Amino acid sequence: MTRNRILITGASSGLGEGMAKAYAAQGRALALCARRTDRLDELKAELEPQAAQIAVAHLDVTDLPTIPAVFGRLRQELGGLDRVIVNAGLGKGAPIGTGKAHANIETVQTNLVGALAQVEAALEIFREQNSGHLVLISSMSAVRGLPKAQAAYSASKAGLSALGEGLQAEFAGSPIKISVILPGYISTDINAGVKTKLMADRDTGVKALVAAIDAERARTPVPRWPWTAVDLALRHLPAAVTRRMV
């Protein structure tokens, strides 16, 4: 099935912007949300010649009461929604117990609580339509808990993955599909400063991400290599081994 009307949150930069550009090039209709409306307006002007339609809206996913209204308005503008990509996220954090609780709490509020609010709004629409594809952009960080400054981020993404698994069980066999995508290291602002040979450039990462989303599998690490192998190792090797990997 081709999902022609796609809503993407966190669309003003990084993977969200990359997905918007990829789907615009395919002639899809897009609803793009982010906090930075100036960047959304620039992106809209850039993509309008390619996309079937572009609608944009300001959205701060920590302002929970506004999310259903924004999703509803964008649904009206596009004449429906076939896919919602819950992508908006935050990568800040600090070692827990070092006096910087605000950074960790903000990360969890954005990546888990804000994501849950987006899922609520999307599934209310999909239940009414009896169709739709919900995509949760989790992270390879969700597979095993990470230490130090990554602990809260890892926990927030693990919660998002668990939410997706529960929804997959609930909607199994129905016209509503749920996908959990686990990106590894892809060159975006959130990974600035990370030095690893496993880093994929953004174009490669976005191409793999879009292919995984369109395949509508339940759970996909991206890019598939090497992250499928890393995923298996993190899930099945003893903690004494995986601690050296993370």
Secondary structure, DSSP 8 states (H G I E B T S, - for coil): ----EEEESSTTSHHHHHHHHHHHHTT-EEEEEES-HHHHHHHHHHHTTTSSEEEEEE--TTSGGGHHHHHHHHHHHHTS-SEEEE---------TTSS-HHHHHHHHIIIIIHHHHHHHHHHHHHHHHT-EEEEEE--GGGTS---GGGHHHHHHHHHHHHHHHHHHHHHTTSSEEEEEEEE--BSSGGGTT---TT-B-HHHHHHHHHHHHHHT-SEEEESHHHHHHHHHHHHHS-HHHHHHH-
